[in-house]
Amino acid sequence: MKVIFLALLIALAFSSDTQPPKEAALDLREDVLVLREKLLQDERFDVIMLALQMTSLARDMREVVDAVKALEIRLNEQARLVEGVDEKLNGVQEAAASLRDSELKTGEQLLRIGGKLDLIRSEVRLISHHKLAWQNSTYDNTYHVDFLMDGVYTLESSQHAGRNPMQRVGLDTNGKDSMISIDLGGFFKIHTVKLWNRLDAREDSALGVQVYVDDRIIGSIHDVKSLYNVRVSDGVYGNKVWMKQTLPHKHMSFIEVQVFGSGPFGTDEAI
């Protein structure tokens, strides 16, 4: 700017050679003042514009800094979230590994238990003890069917004593079509049915009795014995064992009925 100012002064000096020295000096002075004022105005304008630009730049810089700080905060938050997710993922992986170990142990235990259950289920044993039973009539309302599954039976001659109670159907049925039913409480493979006959009198009341497993007949009684062993052919399954009298004037009267078998099984396991 000083260079421009000097150049202008020289130009004005040369241009005033034709004027009188005093007037020329005054004009030159006025021109110089005008030029200086203009230059000062231009300089102030440049300074103001520069200041405005610097202010705008500073504001932009602050916004950038704020944005960077906000981004840094978000990155830190995301980093913490990632760390939390990693911790949870590690926890889940550890839990999954523990669960797999537990499943393996449980599987091994189930295999052992299953093997034991299969062994227990395959064992032929008494399956009628204290099971629910029913008969379509009861003699004297005293000789109940529950005595057949109570586990009390001896070879005493008198079955009327309390030590050796017996069952007997009522006389109102005329004997024929009287029934005794034992609910086994599950689906069992039947092996043997034992019927302990009364010994004091009317031993022939068992004649004509047919023995069933569900709807399948497995044996019948044709002679007088103290114990009837009804052996069942292989592959007979059922939920109940029941007896039916087919002869008139024969009123079933037993000391005990025992059902031996294995199970219980599912209906789809019957072979």
KACORVEN-V196818 format. One line per field, one symbol per residue. phi: phi as a letter, one per 30 degrees, with the letter a starting at -180 (. if undefined). psi: psi as a letter, one per 30 degrees, with the letter a starting at -180 (. if undefined). A space follows every 10 residues. Layout:
BEGIN
phi: ???
psi: ???
END
This chain:
BEGIN
phi: .ddddddddd dddddcddcd dddddddddd dddddddddd dddddddddd dddddddddd dddddddddd dddddddddd dddddddddd dddddddddd dddddddddd dddddddddd ddddbdccdh ddbabdabdh hbcdddddcd icabcddccd dddbdbcadd dddiididbb bbddilccdc cbbcccddcd ahdddddidc cbchccdclb cbbcbdbccc dcddicbacb cbcbdccdic ceabdabbcc abkdbdddcd c
psi: eeeeeeeeee eeeefgffll eeeeeeeeee eeeeeeeeee eeeeeeeeee eeeeeeeeee eeeeeeeeee eeeeeeeeee eeeeeeeeee eeeeeeeeee eeeeeeeeee eeeeeeeeee efkklkgfkg lklklflkkg heilffffgf gjkagkfjgf lffilllkll fffgekgklk kjjfgljlkk ekkkjjllfe lhfgffkfkk kljcgkkfll kflklfkkjj kklkgjllfl klkkkfklgj jkjlekkkkk alalllfffk .
END
